[in-house]
């Protein structure tokens, strides 16, 4: 499996320019790097969904930070294409233009890991794979990743790339966590193992639910992302939180730390992605890189989350 980063944790950039202003985002980035982190994951569409934003805000914030710190060569920068309002889809023309726009916003000359954010059924996969290969050959992209692809489509991309002599993907970014297991483990994990791909799961904390901060309906208003936890405030979801609480107490850490440590220990997982809106949220994430769960603790978490 390709080693992506020094620390088995990726800092998600989805809050930058949204729930974290520029100054706070830079503080989070500084603290992440000071703790040994070097893998930053963002997308060209972050955060077009926020009022007043048009997409690219996260990349712009990160770019300003890179310019100010002068530390680009010590970092792994990943970004994505297909969802920016001006660069939707994965046609060859769009991929090339979106990559150049991301490079400009980030203020860098190459992207370490460029993700196809969402599959584009309207564009022939051979065209998309060729576009990514062209970026690798041009030196604008170092490695290719696939995000939100089915197992079948991942295999198809590999078949096309091998047939045409294109650069092969090295990483996958699926939606995967303690309460979102079935789709990944049944459909995507087999091809990840077959191709020895580095898996970089997003929503590792289930939009904050696995931090334990949402336990009643009254808690949902704590964050703009709280609405995503509403469907989990039920017996199975709360049962997962109970086991997380027990394991966290045994280690003297936060539930979020345990949730990410469980994810880090899954086959092929190289670095879970987690976001920190403020610096205060970062220590629990960083701790997940070194907390070692016992076999019994892993078994308990596996069992309580099996329904998912």
C-alpha positions in Angstrom: 0.0 0.0 0.0 1.3 3.4 -0.9 2.4 5.5 2.1 0.8 8.9 1.8 1.9 10.7 5.0 4.1 10.7 8.0 1.1 10.8 10.3 -1.8 8.4 9.7 -4.3 11.2 9.7 -5.4 13.7 7.0 -6.6 17.2 7.9 -9.9 17.9 6.1 -10.1 21.4 4.6 -13.9 21.5 4.3 -14.3 23.9 7.2 -11.8 26.4 5.8 -13.5 29.5 4.5 -16.8 28.2 5.9 -17.1 27.5 9.6 -13.5 28.5 10.1 -12.4 32.0 9.0 -9.0 32.5 7.4 -7.2 33.3 10.7 -8.7 30.3 12.5 -8.0 28.0 9.5 -4.3 29.1 9.6 -4.1 28.4 13.3 -5.5 24.9 12.8 -3.1 24.3 10.0 -0.2 25.5 12.1 -1.2 23.3 15.0 -1.7 20.2 12.7 1.8 20.6 11.3 3.4 21.3 14.7 1.9 18.0 15.8 3.6 16.1 13.0 0.8 16.2 10.4 1.6 16.7 6.8 -1.4 15.5 4.7 -4.0 18.2 3.9 -7.2 17.2 2.0 -9.4 19.7 0.3 -11.5 20.1 -2.9 -12.1 22.8 -5.5 -15.8 22.9 -4.5 -15.2 23.7 -0.8 -17.3 25.6 0.2 -19.6 26.6 -2.6 -22.6 25.5 -0.5 -22.1 28.4 2.0 -24.0 31.6 1.4 -21.7 34.2 -0.3 -19.2 31.5 -1.4 -18.7 30.4 -5.0 -16.2 27.5 -4.5 -12.5 27.4 -4.1 -12.5 29.1 -0.7 -10.7 26.3 1.1 -8.0 26.1 -1.5 -7.5 29.9 -1.4 -7.2 29.8 2.4 -4.7 26.9 2.2 -2.8 28.7 -0.6 -2.4 31.9 1.5 -1.1 29.8 4.4 1.4 27.9 2.2 2.7 31.2 0.9 3.0 32.7 4.3 4.7 29.6 5.9 6.9 28.6 2.9 6.5 24.9 3.8 5.0 23.5 0.7 7.8 20.9 0.2 7.1 19.4 3.6 3.4 18.7 2.9 1.2 16.4 0.9 -1.6 18.4 -0.7 -4.7 16.6 -2.0 -7.6 18.3 -3.8 -10.5 17.2 -6.0 -12.3 17.9 -9.3 -15.9 17.5 -10.6 -18.1 19.5 -8.2 -16.9 23.2 -8.5 -19.8 25.2 -9.9 -17.6 26.4 -12.8 -15.9 23.0 -13.4 -18.6 20.3 -13.1 -18.0 16.8 -14.4 -14.9 14.9 -15.5 -14.6 15.7 -19.2 -11.0 16.1 -20.4 -11.4 19.8 -21.0 -12.9 20.3 -17.6 -10.3 18.3 -15.7 -7.5 20.2 -17.3 -9.1 23.6 -16.6 -10.1 22.7 -13.0 -6.6 21.5 -12.2 -5.0 24.7 -13.4 -7.6 26.7 -11.3 -6.8 24.7 -8.2 -3.0 25.1 -8.8 -3.5 28.9 -9.0 -5.7 29.1 -5.9 -3.2 26.9 -3.9 -0.2 28.8 -5.3 1.7 25.6 -6.1 3.1 24.0 -9.2 1.9 20.4 -8.6 -0.9 18.6 -6.7 0.4 15.6 -4.8 -2.9 13.6 -4.9 -5.6 14.7 -7.3 -9.0 13.1 -6.7 -11.8 12.4 -9.1 -14.4 13.7 -6.6 -17.5 12.0 -7.9 -18.0 9.6 -10.9 -19.3 11.3 -14.0 -21.4 8.8 -16.0 -21.9 11.3 -18.8 -18.2 11.2 -19.7 -16.5 8.1 -21.0 -14.2 6.7 -18.3 -11.4 6.4 -20.9 -11.6 10.1 -21.5 -11.4 10.9 -17.8 -8.5 8.5 -17.2 -6.6 10.0 -20.1 -7.1 13.5 -18.7 -5.7 12.5 -15.3 -2.8 10.7 -17.0 -2.0 13.8 -19.0 -1.8 15.8 -15.8 0.6 13.3 -14.4 2.8 13.3 -17.5 2.8 17.1 -17.4 4.0 17.1 -13.8 1.0 18.9 -12.5 -0.2 15.9 -10.5 1.9 13.3 -8.7 -0.7 10.7 -7.9 -4.3 9.9 -8.8 -7.2 9.1 -6.4 -10.8 8.0 -6.8 -13.5 9.3 -4.5 -17.1 8.1 -4.3 -16.7 5.4 -7.0 -18.3 2.0 -6.8 -16.2 -1.1 -6.8 -17.3 -1.9 -10.4 -16.2 1.5 -11.7 -12.9 1.4 -9.9 -12.2 -1.9 -11.6 -13.2 -0.4 -14.9 -10.8 2.6 -14.4 -8.0 0.1 -13.8 -8.9 -1.9 -16.9 -8.9 1.2 -19.1 -5.7 2.5 -17.6 -3.8 -0.8 -18.0 -5.1 -1.2 -21.6 -4.1 2.3 -22.6 -0.9 2.6 -20.5 -2.2 5.4 -18.3 -1.0 6.2 -14.8 -2.9 4.0 -12.3 -4.8 5.3 -9.3 -3.0 4.8 -6.0 -5.7 5.8 -3.5 -9.4 5.6 -2.7 -11.5 8.1 -0.7 -14.8 6.4 0.4 -17.5 7.4 2.9 -16.5 5.0 5.7 -16.8 5.1 9.5 -18.2 3.1 12.4 -21.8 3.7 11.4 -21.2 3.7 7.6 -19.7 0.3 7.0 -21.6 -2.0 4.7 -21.3 -0.3 1.3 -17.5 0.1 1.7 -16.7 -3.3 3.2 -18.8 -5.2 0.7 -18.2 -3.3 -2.5 -15.0 -1.3 -2.3 -12.7 -3.0 0.2 -12.2 -6.1 -2.1 -10.8 -4.0 -4.9 -8.8 -1.9 -2.5 -7.1 -5.0 -1.3 -6.7 -6.5 -4.8 -5.0 -3.3 -6.2 -3.2 -2.6 -2.9 -4.7 0.9 -2.7 -4.3 3.4 0.1 -7.8 4.1 1.5 -8.4 7.6 2.9 -11.9 7.6 4.4 -13.9 10.8 4.7 -16.6 11.5 7.3 -14.5 9.5 9.7 -16.5 11.0 12.5 -19.9 10.8 10.8 -20.3 14.6 10.5 -19.5 15.0 14.2 -21.8 12.3 15.6 -18.9 10.0 16.6 -17.4 12.8 18.7 -20.3 12.3 21.1 -21.5 15.9 21.0 -24.9 14.9 19.6 -26.9 12.7 22.0 -30.3 14.4 22.0 -32.4 16.4 19.5 -31.5 19.5 21.5 -27.8 19.0 20.7 -28.3 19.2 16.9 -28.2 23.0 16.9 -24.6 23.1 18.1 -23.1 23.1 14.6 -24.2 23.8 11.0 -23.4 20.1 10.4 -25.7 18.9 13.2 -28.6 18.1 10.9 -26.6 15.1 9.6 -26.7 13.5 13.0 -30.5 13.5 13.4 -31.1 10.1 11.9 -28.5 8.5 14.2 -30.2 9.5 17.4 -31.7 6.0 17.8 -30.9 2.8 19.6 -28.2 1.5 17.3 -26.5 4.9 17.0 -26.5 5.5 20.7 -25.3 2.0 21.4 -22.2 2.8 19.3 -21.6 5.9 21.4 -21.9 3.9 24.6 -19.1 1.6 23.5 -17.0 4.5 22.3 -17.5 6.1 25.7 -16.3 3.0 27.5 -13.2 2.5 25.3 -12.4 6.2 25.5 -12.6 6.2 29.3 -10.3 3.2 29.4 -7.6 5.1 27.4 -8.3 8.5 28.9 -9.1 10.0 25.5 -12.1 11.5 23.7 -14.7 9.3 21.8 -13.5 10.9 18.5 -10.0 9.6 19.2 -11.3 6.0 19.5 -13.5 6.3 16.4 -10.6 7.4 14.3 -8.2 4.9 15.8 -10.7 2.1 14.9 -10.8 3.4 11.4 -7.0 3.7 11.2 -6.8 0.0 12.0 -9.0 -1.3 9.2 -7.4 -3.1 6.3 -5.9 -0.8 3.6 -6.7 2.4 5.5 -3.7 4.8 5.3 -5.1 7.9 6.9 -8.6 8.8 7.9 -9.7 12.3 7.2 -11.0 14.5 10.0 -11.7 18.2 10.2 -11.1 20.6 13.0 -13.2 23.8 13.1 -11.0 25.2 15.8 -7.5 24.4 17.3 -9.3 23.1 20.4 -10.8 20.3 18.4 -7.4 19.1 17.0 -5.8 17.2 19.9 -8.5 14.5 19.9 -7.8 14.0 16.2 -4.1 13.9 16.6 -4.2 11.4 19.4 -5.9 8.9 17.2 -2.7 8.4 15.3 -1.0 6.8 18.3 -3.8 5.2 20.4 -3.6 1.5 20.1 -6.9 -0.3 20.8 -6.9 -3.8 22.2 -8.2 -6.8 20.3 -11.2 -6.9 22.8 -11.9 -3.2 22.2 -11.8 -3.6 18.5 -14.1 -6.6 18.7 -16.6 -4.7 20.8 -16.7 -1.8 18.3 -17.0 -4.2 15.4 -19.9 -5.9 17.1 -21.9 -2.9 18.1 -21.4 -1.3 14.7 -22.1 -4.5 12.7 -25.7 -3.3 12.0 -24.3 -0.4 10.0 
